[in-house]
Amino acid sequence: MIVLNGNSLTLHDLKKIARDYEKVDIDTLSKELVLNASLFVQDVVEKGDPVYGINTGFGHLAHVTIDKKEVNKLQENLLVSHACGVGEPLPIETVRAMMALRINALIKGYSGIRLETIMKMIELLNLNIIPVVFEKGSLGASGDLALLSHMSLPLIGLGEVYFQDVRMDTKHAFEKANIKPLPHLHAKEGLSLINGTQAMSAIGGLVLYDTIHLLKLANLSVSLTMEGLHGLTKAFDPRIQVIRNQKGQMKVAEEILLNLNNSTYVKDQDGKRVQDAYSIRCTPQVHGASLDAIHHVLDILENEMNAVTDNPIIFTDSKEAISAGNFHGQPLALAFDYLGIAISELANISERRLERLVNPHLNQGLPPFLAKCSGLNSGFMIVQYTAASLVSENKVLSHPASVDSIPSSANQEDHVSMGSISVRKAKSILDNARKVIAMEMFTACQAIDLREKAQLGDITGKAYAYIRKHIPFIEHDEMMYPHLHMIENIVKSEEFYNAVFGGEIR
């Protein structure tokens, strides 16, 4: 069980909750903070002084004062009217992450929500009764309003959920689980539930986790390609990396040399050629820059995962409710545009290495397109085509969403981040890049098998052996798509990662 306290949630914790169904609870201090803030909201309601989000309308309607008798209805109306998501439902793992992140923000005690409401969300998460949330509809400012509204509807018995792997009406799921919804929301609770960046943080967080995985696989992929091409290792000398002063570059070069340790397919240097092409020789610089981008985004994301992104923000010590802009998704929008570019570059350089493997003018004496009988057989010719298609699609997707904005709510909300689009684009780029890197591994194994047998590296040898258990050497032309789908599934699996690297992704 992971005990949330609003301050120390990590990306690894989020993955455990989202994908491994780790249960959650909250600490005692957080319960006290929540109680104090909710008492403040009750006091505001009793006094009747207008405070945004508690007893006023929302957005352009902030000037409308709501009668004390209607403040609860106001919050329920907010959820119902703002649940305007469209597109496909988000994966269950993403919504689980959203729920955990929203709980973690609310328990910091700046939102005014009741403990009862938070505990109901924890109950649903721990029972794996997961709201149906549609992927599109957020502008990434005023929070992820539409998406978080769908996440919150089941708390009051509305909307749809997934329960026991079946999508169903919330009321039906609650009957099956023998639980009850909240009778109603109290003042400010609807706004507290939906005014934040937790949808984009959840989508982006899982993308970032998988990107950390992918970077390791990209380093492994170039290592296999170097064995297939009899690559030169001198450019990976630690002294070269140190004098560049870039941490990512140093780490990547170190990993590649570790992957290739004891390999006799590669050479320190070669009298016939003094250097390899950029796509191999510059891998520490290119992959390293992407690694540095990953670390930058991780820092921003984990700060956001433990942040207050509500509005208004309640300060119980000074008895104030201050309207501000912590819901604005610009930090995440910029970061995930950057991450998308960094992932694209991993695929771009991978595709160039794949081209070198199949091109008879570049592949150090291997047959054209790695086919034993070229001409009669096309071999891996179209594998490269497919990779080229994916990297070109990624170039389109890498255009930043964060430079766009469109006003909403009668121009009250006149600058928005488009952060939800940034994270969804990053996910599409990641999916494409993973396919390309998987194709490079598949192609590199074919190239290795066409070489005179030698000693593989300590880590590349493990990867090669695992791949060859599932995918054979391609002797003659055959349908390639089952192998492409298989290699993608292999590189996505934690089993492969653990078998090769000997540990869980951290």
WOQUI-V751228 format. One record per residue. N is the residue number from 1. PSI is psi in whole degrees, 0 to 359 (* if undefined). BURIAL is # if it has 16 or more other C-alpha atoms within 10 Angstrom, else .. D_FIRST is the distance of its C-alpha to the first C-alpha in Angstrom with 1 decimal. Layout:
N|PSI|BURIAL|D_FIRST  N|PSI|BURIAL|D_FIRST
This chain:
1|138|.|0.0  2|123|.|3.8  3|115|.|6.4  4|142|#|9.5  5|5|#|12.9  6|357|#|15.3  7|339|.|16.4  8|18|.|14.3  9|130|#|12.6  10|167|#|14.0  11|322|#|15.3  12|319|.|13.3  13|316|#|10.0  14|320|#|11.9  15|319|#|12.9  16|318|#|9.6  17|315|#|8.9  18|315|#|12.6  19|333|.|13.6  20|4|.|11.0  21|33|#|9.5  22|134|.|5.8  23|160|#|4.9  24|158|#|5.4  25|175|#|7.2  26|154|#|10.2  27|167|.|11.9  28|317|.|15.2  29|320|.|17.5  30|322|#|16.5  31|321|#|17.3  32|318|.|20.7  33|319|#|21.4  34|315|#|20.9  35|315|#|23.1  36|318|#|25.8  37|323|#|26.1  38|327|#|26.4  39|323|.|29.1  40|318|#|30.9  41|317|#|31.0  42|321|#|32.4  43|319|.|35.0  44|317|#|36.1  45|316|#|36.5  46|319|.|38.6  47|327|.|40.8  48|359|.|41.4  49|136|.|41.8  50|125|#|40.9  51|125|#|37.5  52|133|#|36.4  53|344|#|33.7  54|309|#|33.9  55|34|#|37.4  56|169|#|38.9  57|185|#|38.9  58|152|#|37.1  59|233|#|38.4  60|340|.|42.2  61|16|.|42.0  62|339|#|40.7  63|351|.|44.1  64|120|.|43.9  65|136|#|43.0  66|134|#|41.1  67|146|.|42.2  68|324|.|39.9  69|345|.|40.0  70|1|.|38.7  71|328|#|35.8  72|317|#|33.2  73|324|.|35.1  74|317|#|35.2  75|322|#|31.4  76|322|#|31.3  77|323|.|34.3  78|311|#|32.6  79|314|#|29.8  80|314|#|32.4  81|333|.|34.9  82|354|#|32.6  83|76|#|30.9  84|31|#|33.4  85|148|#|31.4  86|177|.|33.3  87|198|.|33.0  88|152|.|30.5  89|142|.|27.1  90|151|#|24.3  91|151|.|22.0  92|318|#|19.0  93|325|#|16.8  94|319|#|18.7  95|324|#|18.3  96|317|#|14.5  97|319|#|14.7  98|313|#|17.3  99|314|#|15.3  100|317|#|12.4  101|321|#|15.3  102|319|#|17.3  103|314|#|14.7  104|327|#|14.3  105|319|#|18.1  106|329|#|18.8  107|359|#|16.9  108|346|#|19.2  109|26|#|21.8  110|8|#|24.6  111|332|#|24.7  112|8|#|25.7  113|153|#|23.5  114|152|#|22.6  115|325|#|19.3  116|320|.|20.0  117|319|#|20.1  118|318|#|16.8  119|329|.|15.1  120|320|#|17.0  121|320|#|15.7  122|319|#|12.0  123|313|#|13.3  124|317|#|14.9  125|315|#|12.2  126|332|#|9.9  127|357|.|13.2  128|43|#|14.1  129|101|#|17.3  130|125|#|18.1  131|148|#|21.2  132|118|#|24.1  133|127|#|24.9  134|147|#|28.1  135|334|#|28.3  136|148|#|31.4  137|358|#|32.6  138|137|#|31.1  139|351|#|33.5  140|23|#|30.8  141|152|#|32.1  142|20|#|31.6  143|185|#|28.2  144|66|#|27.3  145|308|#|28.9  146|314|#|29.6  147|317|#|26.4  148|334|#|24.2  149|315|#|26.6  150|321|#|25.8  151|328|#|22.1  152|339|#|22.8  153|317|#|25.5  154|339|#|23.4  155|329|#|22.2  156|22|#|25.8  157|13|#|26.3  158|172|#|28.1  159|198|#|27.9  160|158|#|26.4  161|165|#|23.0  162|126|#|21.8  163|130|#|20.6  164|42|.|20.7  165|18|.|22.0  166|135|.|24.9  167|129|.|26.0  168|168|#|27.3  169|141|#|28.3  170|317|#|25.6  171|319|#|27.5  172|318|.|27.7  173|318|#|24.0  174|323|#|23.4  175|317|.|26.0  176|323|.|24.5  177|353|.|21.1  178|47|.|22.9  179|167|.|21.5  180|149|.|23.6  181|170|#|23.8  182|140|.|24.5  183|321|.|28.2  184|167|.|28.9  185|154|#|27.8  186|179|#|29.1  187|135|#|31.0  188|353|#|29.5  189|321|#|26.3  190|314|#|27.4  191|321|#|28.3  192|326|#|25.1  193|329|#|23.2  194|352|#|25.4  195|86|#|26.8  196|179|#|24.8  197|25|#|24.2  198|336|#|20.9  199|311|#|22.5  200|327|#|24.3  201|322|#|21.3  202|310|#|19.2  203|310|#|22.1  204|322|#|23.1  205|316|#|19.7  206|326|#|19.5  207|315|#|23.2  208|317|#|22.8  209|315|#|20.1  210|333|#|22.5  211|323|#|25.4  212|317|#|24.1  213|312|#|24.0  214|324|#|27.5  215|318|#|29.0  216|320|#|28.4  217|326|#|29.9  218|321|#|32.8  219|323|#|33.6  220|320|#|33.5  221|314|#|35.8  222|329|#|38.4  223|316|#|38.4  224|320|#|39.3  225|319|#|41.9  226|323|#|43.4  227|320|#|43.9  228|332|#|45.4  229|10|#|47.8  230|52|#|48.5  231|162|#|47.0  232|133|#|47.8  233|354|#|45.2  234|326|#|47.3  235|349|#|46.0  236|6|#|42.5  237|130|.|43.9  238|329|.|41.6  239|325|.|44.6  240|317|.|45.0  241|320|#|41.5  242|319|.|41.6  243|354|.|44.7  244|337|.|43.1  245|22|.|40.5  246|119|.|37.8  247|317|.|34.4  248|318|#|33.4  249|316|#|36.7  250|316|#|36.4  251|317|#|32.9  252|313|#|34.1  253|318|#|37.3  254|316|#|35.5  255|319|#|33.2  256|317|#|36.2  257|324|#|38.2  258|318|#|35.3  259|323|#|35.1  260|3|#|38.9  261|128|#|39.2  262|5|.|41.9  263|136|#|42.9  264|4|.|46.7  265|330|#|46.6  266|164|#|46.4  267|152|.|48.9  268|312|.|48.9  269|166|#|52.0  270|130|.|54.7  271|335|.|58.5  272|330|.|58.9  273|144|.|56.5  274|345|.|55.2  275|156|#|52.2  276|169|#|49.8  277|164|.|49.4  278|321|.|47.0  279|342|#|44.4  280|308|#|43.9  281|326|#|45.2  282|12|#|43.4  283|317|#|40.0  284|322|#|38.6  285|320|#|40.0  286|305|#|38.8  287|324|#|35.4  288|321|#|34.9  289|321|#|35.7  290|322|#|33.0  291|318|#|30.5  292|322|#|31.5  293|319|#|31.1  294|314|#|27.5  295|321|.|26.7  296|313|.|28.4  297|322|#|26.5  298|318|#|23.1  299|314|.|24.2  300|316|.|25.1  301|312|#|22.1  302|330|#|19.5  303|316|.|21.8  304|325|#|21.8  305|338|#|18.1  306|29|#|18.1  307|162|#|21.4  308|118|#|23.0  309|28|#|24.9  310|175|#|26.2  311|134|#|29.9  312|162|#|31.3  313|132|#|29.2  314|127|#|29.3  315|102|#|30.0  316|332|#|29.9  317|324|.|31.6  318|4|.|34.7  319|51|.|34.4  320|150|.|34.7  321|109|#|33.5  322|124|.|34.4  323|128|.|34.9  324|206|.|34.2  325|31|#|32.8  326|347|#|29.3  327|348|#|28.6  328|129|#|31.0  329|15|#|29.5  330|319|#|32.1  331|319|.|29.8  332|323|#|27.8  333|311|#|31.0  334|316|#|32.8  335|317|#|30.0  336|338|#|29.3  337|316|#|33.1  338|315|#|33.2  339|319|#|30.4  340|318|#|32.3  341|317|#|35.4  342|321|#|33.7  343|319|#|32.4  344|320|#|35.9  345|327|#|37.4  346|320|#|35.4  347|320|#|36.8  348|311|#|40.3  349|330|#|40.8  350|316|#|39.3  351|325|#|41.9  352|325|#|44.7  353|321|#|43.8  354|318|#|43.7  355|320|#|47.2  356|325|#|48.4  357|323|#|47.3  358|344|#|49.3  359|116|#|52.3  360|342|.|55.2  361|348|.|56.5  362|351|.|53.3  363|25|#|51.6  364|48|.|53.6  365|5|.|55.7  366|156|#|53.3  367|154|#|54.8  368|127|#|54.6  369|23|#|51.2  370|33|#|50.3  371|134|#|52.4  372|321|#|54.6  373|77|.|57.4  374|142|.|57.1  375|294|.|59.2  376|322|.|58.9  377|139|#|55.1  378|345|#|53.2  379|233|#|50.2  380|19|#|47.4  381|312|#|49.6  382|346|.|47.6  383|317|#|44.2  384|321|#|45.3  385|313|.|46.5  386|318|.|43.1  387|318|#|41.4  388|321|#|44.1  389|317|.|43.4  390|319|#|39.7  391|329|#|40.3  392|321|#|43.0  393|319|.|40.6  394|328|#|38.1  395|323|.|41.0  396|315|.|41.4  397|338|#|37.7  398|353|#|37.6  399|129|.|39.8  400|137|#|37.7  401|334|#|36.6  402|347|#|36.2  403|357|.|40.0  404|153|.|40.4  405|152|.|40.2  406|132|.|41.6  407|152|.|42.1  408|174|.|40.7  409|55|.|40.9  410|38|.|44.6  411|8|.|44.2  412|322|.|42.1  413|82|.|39.3  414|3|.|41.7  415|122|#|39.6  416|162|#|36.4  417|334|#|34.3  418|29|#|33.8  419|327|#|30.4  420|329|#|29.1  421|322|#|32.0  422|314|#|31.3  423|324|#|27.8  424|323|#|29.1  425|316|#|32.0  426|323|#|29.9  427|318|#|28.0  428|318|#|31.4  429|317|#|32.7  430|314|#|29.7  431|318|#|30.3  432|316|#|34.0  433|321|#|33.5  434|319|#|31.2  435|317|#|34.0  436|314|#|36.6  437|324|#|34.9  438|318|#|34.4  439|321|#|38.1  440|316|#|39.0  441|314|#|37.2  442|314|#|38.9  443|320|#|42.3  444|321|#|41.9  445|321|#|41.4  446|316|#|44.6  447|318|#|46.4  448|318|#|45.3  449|340|.|46.7  450|353|#|50.0  451|161|.|50.4  452|134|.|51.9  453|134|.|49.2  454|193|.|47.8  455|122|.|44.7  456|163|#|41.5  457|165|#|39.1  458|318|.|36.3  459|319|#|33.6  460|327|#|35.9  461|321|#|37.0  462|318|#|33.5  463|314|#|33.2  464|313|#|36.7  465|319|.|36.2  466|314|#|33.1  467|318|#|34.9  468|344|.|38.0  469|335|.|36.2  470|335|.|35.7  471|124|#|38.5  472|168|.|42.1  473|139|.|44.8  474|102|#|46.7  475|315|.|50.2  476|163|.|51.9  477|136|.|51.0  478|175|.|48.5  479|123|.|46.0  480|337|.|43.6  481|325|.|41.0  482|325|.|39.1  483|322|#|38.8  484|320|#|37.7  485|322|.|35.0  486|314|#|33.9  487|326|#|33.8  488|316|#|31.7  489|325|.|29.1  490|309|#|29.3  491|338|#|28.6  492|340|#|25.7  493|141|.|23.9  494|336|.|21.3  495|315|.|23.2  496|313|#|26.3  497|313|#|24.6  498|321|.|23.1  499|325|.|26.5  500|314|#|28.5  501|350|#|26.5  502|32|.|24.5  503|165|.|21.0  504|153|.|18.3  505|127|.|19.1  506|*|.|18.1
